[in-house]
Amino acid sequence: MGSIPAFLLRHTVEIEPFEGEGPFGPEFGTAVTERAFVDEKRRLVRDAEGAEVVSETTVYMRLAATCPAGSRVTVNGRTSYVITASRRDGGGLPTPDHLEVALQ
């Protein structure tokens, strides 16, 4: 199957990739626009430190998208931050490869 089918990517999100901490707080890269599928459902996820955090939105996009934890993402006019980003790569199996991103 390869990549997630384009007909499923019905939404548009703007991603400002997290680049690290600067002297005045977090620093973000240049904003890029990605096609995505947005699921606005509250669920419990674990952050990078293992703490349980409530995610309000899950975004599914193409596997090649760059969206590390801490990135700023704008969805439907609302800006959120990435709790965790998970690569779903089937390694050649007939699965829809994609990036799953949990937002605060």
ABEGO torsion letter per residue (X at the ends): XEBBBAAABABBBBBBBBAEBBAAEBBBBBBBBBBBBBBBBBBBBBBAAGBBBBBABBBBBBAABBBBBGBBBBBGGBBBBBABBBBBBAGGBBBBBBBBBBBX
